[in-house]
Amino acid sequence: GQNIDQPTEMTATEGAIVQINCTYQTSGFNGLFWYQQHAGEAPTFLSYNVLDGLEEKGRFSSFLSRSKGYSYLLLKELQMKDSASYLCASMDSNYQLIWGAGTKLIIKP
Amino acid sequence: GAVVSQHPSRVICKSGTSVKIECRSLDFQATTMFWYRQFPKQSLMLMATSNEGSKATYEQGVEKDKFLINHASLTLSTLTVTSAHPEDSSFYICSARDQETGDTGEQFFGPGTRLTVL
């Protein structure tokens, strides 16, 4: 079956670094997406990885290991506005996104 | 980035009525649009994939006669919830993929429609 696993909730301190992990099992693989979703709002795109390695984009970086079925999202210099849910999604062989349940990130002052 | 609008943003209706939700890609053409439903504290659940000019593909367990999808143009898809019941109350989100970026392009999400059925 197809499955995406990510932690339900994480807590971090403003200014710190946090890593959100995601493991996936999908029928075929056409890339791994990370989205940010604030409460009551639609998701917004953060990153897309299809090759192994680290993609850096400002304070956010995303890593992929296809052999391990593993990805992480790294957030640096955390700000209060980063409090949100972070959704991991794997694109399967039919180009459909298989979504994780999301990780709720709580930032404390 | 590309913009997707959704209308209405919030709707409250009586049980048994039908509700239409519009999803528009404002500055790009989308041959494929997706309709999702999200219950509180749960992940996005794909309901159907809408292709311009053809019938939508529904996910298992989604009643196509209850959730009518029309993708009449490259910039507009509509979802009609027919004979809505309280259990249909949810956050409905559409997304669109820019036809220029192909199948692996990112999906751009609309702001969502919160439906409450009394």
Interface residues (C-beta under 8 A of the other chain):
Chain A: N30 G31 F33 Y35 G40 E41 A42 P43 T44 F45 Y48 V50 L87 M91 Y95 Q96 L97 W99 G100 A101 G102
Chain B: G1 Q6 Q42 S43 L44 M45 L46 T49 F91 I93 D103 T104 E106 Q107 F108 F109 G110 P111 G112 R114
